[in-house]
Amino acid sequence: MDLSNKNIIHVKKDEIEYLQFKRLLEFENLEHCYTLSANNVDFVRENNKNLNSSYEKICKALNIERKNIVRPMQSHTDCIKNVEEKLEKAENYIDVDGLLTNKNNINLMLTFADCTPIFLYDPANKIIGNIHSGWKGTAQKIGQKAVYKMIKDYNSKAENIIACIGPCIGKCHFEVEEDVKGIFEKTFSYLRRNNDIIEKNEIIDGKQKYHIDTTLINRLMLEEVGIRSDNIIESNICTVCNSKYMHSYRAMGNKSGRNVSIIALK
């Protein structure tokens, strides 16, 4: 299956497949991707016999070096770190879910299995960001906070920033109950878009179910902070709908592997 669409290209190269945003491919000084699961590519850390080969495949395909990869220990926080050196100590990146840098040849890597990846790029100041926005991160507004941090720490202007929202669990499959629905309703009611964000679904085993559109929420938050609407690009790919081609925790449970997003300045 080809997952390409108006915003995305599906690359099949040697023994690896990955997705790229057409908008980011306009910049020759950028490298980026979102990996798929073909050929046993899997970046889960624990008990993964395919981890080393997965690194080898993606590094070869993108022509990047593994030693220059910065990969934090993610834990669904709103913590975002600036990366200043290639070989910083791993303990600097515990409980970190967002990375920013203006340095060349630093490969920012995050892992995903339904959560929302957000690539950020300021072409005026040559700043990149890689953000992991699960439902908890989205509720904590990590994407928006990353943009504020780019503005504060790197003198970016919001109107220059490009934000690409990668494959994630779509509204079609992000089913929640009253507790999670209540968090989103309370947090984002000020946007006055609750009817678009939250959809009441059926009652199952006596429990009311709801579907939530986290991609729309992230778009609205990025627009709120000043990113132009036409600079926010969505992949329009649901990881659950396409779980044959990418890792999805909602589809596979504890057996799910991990996709990665990578972005780097050349």
C-alpha positions as CSV (number, residue, x, y, z in Angstrom):
1,M,0.0,0.0,0.0
2,D,1.2,3.5,-0.8
3,L,0.5,5.9,2.1
4,S,1.3,9.0,0.0
5,N,-1.2,11.9,-0.1
6,K,-1.2,15.6,-0.9
7,N,1.1,16.3,2.1
8,I,3.1,13.1,2.5
9,I,5.4,10.9,0.5
10,H,5.9,7.2,1.2
11,V,9.5,6.3,0.7
12,K,10.7,2.7,0.2
13,K,14.4,2.5,0.3
14,D,16.6,-0.6,0.7
15,E,15.1,-2.4,3.7
16,I,13.2,0.4,5.3
17,E,10.1,2.5,4.6
18,Y,9.2,5.9,6.0
19,L,7.0,8.9,5.5
20,Q,8.2,12.5,4.8
21,F,6.3,15.8,4.6
22,K,6.5,17.4,1.1
23,R,6.7,20.8,2.8
24,L,9.8,20.0,4.7
25,L,11.4,18.4,1.6
26,E,11.5,21.9,0.2
27,F,14.4,22.7,2.4
28,E,17.8,21.2,1.4
29,N,19.3,21.7,4.8
30,L,16.7,19.5,6.5
31,E,16.4,15.8,7.0
32,H,13.4,14.2,8.5
33,C,11.2,11.1,8.6
34,Y,8.5,9.0,10.3
35,T,9.4,5.3,10.2
36,L,7.0,2.5,9.3
37,S,7.1,-1.1,10.5
38,A,8.0,-2.9,7.3
39,N,10.9,-5.4,7.5
40,N,10.7,-5.6,11.3
41,V,11.7,-2.0,11.8
42,D,11.0,-1.3,15.5
43,F,12.6,1.1,17.9
44,V,11.1,-0.1,21.2
45,R,14.0,-0.2,23.7
46,E,13.2,-3.3,25.8
47,N,13.8,-6.9,24.5
48,N,14.0,-5.9,20.9
49,K,16.2,-8.0,18.7
50,N,15.6,-5.7,15.8
51,L,16.7,-2.4,17.5
52,N,20.2,-2.3,16.2
53,S,19.3,-3.3,12.7
54,S,16.5,-0.7,12.7
55,Y,19.0,2.0,13.7
56,E,21.4,0.8,10.9
57,K,18.6,0.9,8.3
58,I,17.3,4.4,9.1
59,C,20.8,5.9,9.5
60,K,21.9,4.5,6.1
61,A,18.7,5.7,4.4
62,L,18.9,9.2,5.7
63,N,22.7,9.4,5.7
64,I,23.0,10.3,9.3
65,E,25.2,9.0,12.1
66,R,23.8,7.0,15.1
67,K,26.3,8.6,17.4
68,N,24.6,12.0,16.7
69,I,21.1,10.8,17.6
70,V,19.6,12.4,20.7
71,R,16.7,10.2,22.0
72,P,15.2,11.1,25.4
73,M,13.3,8.9,27.9
74,Q,9.8,10.0,27.1
75,S,7.1,9.9,29.8
76,H,4.1,12.0,28.4
77,T,5.3,15.2,30.0
78,D,5.4,18.8,28.8
79,C,9.1,19.0,29.3
80,I,11.1,20.4,26.3
81,K,14.9,20.6,26.2
82,N,17.3,22.6,24.1
83,V,20.0,20.3,22.6
84,E,23.4,22.1,22.5
85,E,25.8,19.2,22.0
86,K,25.8,15.9,20.2
87,L,27.1,13.8,23.1
88,E,25.3,15.3,26.1
89,K,24.7,12.9,29.0
90,A,21.6,10.7,28.8
91,E,20.5,11.8,32.3
92,N,19.8,15.2,30.8
93,Y,16.9,13.7,28.8
94,I,14.9,11.7,31.4
95,D,11.2,12.6,31.3
96,V,11.6,14.7,28.2
97,D,9.0,14.8,25.4
98,G,10.3,17.6,23.2
99,L,13.6,18.6,21.7
100,L,14.8,21.8,20.1
101,T,18.1,22.7,18.5
102,N,19.9,25.2,16.2
103,K,22.9,22.9,15.8
104,N,23.8,21.0,12.6
105,N,24.1,17.2,12.5
106,I,22.2,16.6,15.7
107,N,19.5,14.1,15.0
108,L,16.5,14.6,17.2
109,M,14.6,11.3,17.6
110,L,11.3,10.5,19.4
111,T,9.3,7.3,19.5
112,F,5.6,6.9,18.8
113,A,2.8,4.3,18.7
114,D,-0.4,6.4,18.3
115,C,0.8,9.6,20.0
116,T,1.1,12.8,17.9
117,P,4.5,13.8,16.4
118,I,4.9,17.5,15.7
119,F,7.9,18.6,13.5
120,L,8.7,22.3,13.9
121,Y,11.0,24.3,11.7
122,D,11.9,28.0,11.7
123,P,13.6,28.5,8.3
124,A,14.5,32.2,9.1
125,N,16.6,31.2,12.1
126,K,17.3,27.6,11.3
127,I,15.7,26.1,14.4
128,I,14.1,22.6,14.5
129,G,11.9,20.9,17.0
130,N,10.6,17.4,17.5
131,I,7.6,17.0,19.8
132,H,5.9,14.0,21.3
133,S,2.3,14.9,22.1
134,G,0.2,12.0,23.4
135,W,-3.2,12.8,24.8
136,K,-1.6,13.8,28.1
137,G,1.0,16.0,26.3
138,T,-1.8,17.5,24.2
139,A,-3.8,18.3,27.4
140,Q,-0.6,19.9,28.8
141,K,-0.2,21.9,25.5
142,I,3.3,20.7,24.8
143,G,3.2,21.7,21.1
144,Q,2.2,25.3,22.0
145,K,4.9,25.4,24.8
146,A,7.5,24.3,22.3
147,V,6.7,27.2,20.1
148,Y,6.8,29.6,23.0
149,K,10.2,28.2,23.9
150,M,11.5,28.7,20.3
151,I,10.4,32.3,20.5
152,K,12.0,32.9,23.9
153,D,15.2,30.9,23.6
154,Y,16.0,31.2,19.9
155,N,14.2,34.5,18.9
156,S,11.9,32.7,16.5
157,K,8.8,34.5,15.2
158,A,5.6,32.4,15.2
159,E,4.6,33.5,11.7
160,N,7.9,32.0,10.3
161,I,7.5,28.6,11.9
162,I,6.3,25.6,10.0
163,A,4.5,22.8,12.0
164,C,3.9,19.4,10.5
165,I,1.5,17.1,12.5
166,G,2.5,13.5,11.8
167,P,0.6,10.2,11.8
168,C,-1.3,9.6,15.0
169,I,-4.5,8.0,16.4
170,G,-7.4,9.7,14.6
171,K,-10.7,10.9,15.9
172,C,-12.1,7.7,14.4
173,H,-10.3,5.6,16.9
174,F,-9.4,7.8,19.9
175,E,-12.3,6.6,22.1
176,V,-12.4,7.7,25.7
177,E,-14.7,7.8,28.7
178,E,-16.0,10.6,30.9
179,D,-12.7,11.1,32.8
180,V,-10.5,11.9,29.8
181,K,-13.4,13.6,28.0
182,G,-13.7,15.9,31.1
183,I,-10.0,16.8,31.0
184,F,-10.3,17.9,27.3
185,E,-13.6,19.7,27.8
186,K,-12.3,21.7,30.7
187,T,-8.9,22.4,29.2
188,F,-10.0,23.5,25.7
189,S,-13.5,24.9,26.3
190,Y,-12.0,28.4,25.8
191,L,-11.4,27.5,22.1
192,R,-15.2,27.3,21.7
193,R,-14.8,24.3,19.4
194,N,-15.9,21.5,21.8
195,N,-18.5,20.3,19.4
196,D,-15.8,19.7,16.8
197,I,-13.2,18.4,19.2
198,I,-15.4,16.0,21.2
199,E,-18.0,13.7,19.6
200,K,-20.5,11.8,21.7
201,N,-20.5,8.1,20.7
202,E,-22.4,5.0,21.9
203,I,-22.8,3.5,25.4
204,I,-20.9,0.3,25.9
205,D,-21.3,-1.8,29.0
206,G,-23.1,1.1,30.7
207,K,-20.3,3.6,30.0
208,Q,-20.7,6.6,27.7
209,K,-18.0,6.7,25.0
210,Y,-16.6,9.8,23.3
211,H,-14.2,10.3,20.3
212,I,-11.6,13.2,20.5
213,D,-9.8,14.9,17.7
214,T,-6.3,15.6,19.0
215,T,-5.0,16.7,15.6
216,L,-7.6,19.5,15.5
217,I,-6.7,20.5,19.1
218,N,-3.0,20.7,18.2
219,R,-3.8,22.8,15.1
220,L,-5.9,25.2,17.1
221,M,-3.3,25.6,19.7
222,L,-0.6,26.2,17.1
223,E,-2.8,28.8,15.4
224,E,-3.4,30.4,18.8
225,V,0.3,31.0,19.4
226,G,0.6,32.7,16.0
227,I,1.6,30.0,13.5
228,R,-0.1,30.7,10.2
229,S,-2.8,28.2,9.2
230,D,-1.2,27.5,5.9
231,N,2.1,26.7,7.7
232,I,0.4,23.9,9.7
233,I,0.4,20.7,7.7
234,E,-1.4,17.5,8.7
235,S,-0.4,14.0,7.6
236,N,-4.1,12.9,7.5
237,I,-2.9,9.4,8.5
238,C,-4.4,7.5,11.4
239,T,-2.0,5.0,12.9
240,V,-4.8,2.6,14.0
241,C,-6.4,2.5,10.6
242,N,-3.0,1.8,9.1
243,S,-1.6,-0.5,11.8
244,K,-0.6,-3.0,9.2
245,Y,2.1,-0.5,8.1
246,M,3.0,1.2,11.4
247,H,3.1,0.4,15.1
248,S,-0.1,1.2,17.0
249,Y,-0.6,0.7,20.7
250,R,-4.4,1.0,20.4
251,A,-4.4,-1.8,17.8
252,M,-1.6,-4.1,19.2
253,G,-1.6,-3.4,22.9
254,N,1.6,-4.3,24.8
255,K,2.9,-6.2,21.8
256,S,3.2,-2.9,19.9
257,G,6.6,-1.7,18.7
258,R,7.6,1.9,18.2
259,N,7.9,4.2,15.2
260,V,10.3,7.1,15.3
261,S,10.3,10.6,14.1
262,I,13.7,12.1,13.2
263,I,14.5,15.7,12.3
264,A,18.0,17.2,11.8
265,L,19.7,20.2,10.3
266,K,22.4,19.2,7.8
